[in-house]
């Protein structure tokens, strides 16, 4: 699975083309055609940050929201669920470790060394 395919799973039915998603991935320093590494926290975090950028782009474009067809949802409901998803991704990004270093998994640190 490539980074592009993984991003498409994360933001299903977003309305972005593959070219646009590739630009979002490259802005997050990921190659769209490179293999996705699910065991890498850095890779997961970059995918989540890219998905967050995509969702923020949708939220910042009122014209795009107005043009969306909703079967069982009003525009207000869509905006609320979009904001909830953005908040959820932000929490997930904050909770992921920043590196893949095995020694950096501890949540404690040494304040005094004596």
N, C-alpha and C positions, 0 to 999 in steps of 0.2 A: 504494500500500500504506500502510495506517495504522500508527501505533505499536502498536496492539493486535494487528493481524495479524502484525507483525514479532515481537512478544513471543511470540505463539502458535507461530511457527516455531521460536523459540529454545528453548522449553520444551514440546515436543510431548508430548501425552498426560499432562499433569501432574495433571489432575483438577480444576483450578480453573475456575470459571465466568467468563464475560466480565465480570460485575460485579466479581468478586474481582480479576481481572487489571487492571481499570480502576482499582481502588483502589491496587494496587501501582504502576501507572504514575503516578497522581497523587501518590503519596508520593515519586516520583522527579522530580517537577516536569514530567511529560510529559502531554499531553492524549491520551487514547486515540483520539480521532477525527482528530487532526492527522496530516498526511502524514509518513511516515518519510523522512528525508533520509539516504541511505546514504553521501553524501560528507562528512557532518558527523561529525567525531570526537566532538564533545560529545553528539550524538544517539546514536551507537553506544555510547558509554560509559554513557549513561543507560539504554539498553536492556539492556546487559549487567549493570548494577547492579540493575535491576529483576528480571531473570532470576535473579540471585544471591539476591535477597530471596525470591523464590518458592521456590527450591530449599532455602534455609535454613528456610523455613516448613514445608516437607515434612519436612526432617531433624529439626526440633524438635517434631514431632508423632508420637510413637511409635504412637498409635492409628491414624493415617492409614497408616503403614507396615504395620501389622499387618493392616489391612483390604484392602490391595492384593492382587490375584490375580496370581500369577506362573506363567507357563507353564514356563519353563526356568530359573528363578532362585530361589534361596532369599532369605529376608529379609536375611540377612547379605551375600549377594552384591549385593542391591539397595542396601543401606546403603553398601557399599564403592564401588559405581559412582556413587552419588549424591555421596559425599564426593570422589571423583576429579573429577567434573564441577564441583563447587563450587570445588575447588582450581584447576582449569583456567580457570574464569571469573575467579577472583581474579587469576591471572597475566595473563590477557588484559586485564583492567581496568587493572592496574598498568602494562602496556606501552603502552597507548594514550596518545597525547598528550592533555593536558587541554584544549587549546583548538584552535580551527580557524585560529589565526593562522599565516600562512605563514612569518613571520619567526621564529617560536618553534620551528621544526623542528630546530634544532641541539641536539646533546647535549652541547655544550661551553659553557663560560662563561668570562668574563674574570675571573681572580682578581686579577691585578695590572695596573695601567694605567700603564706607564712605559716 
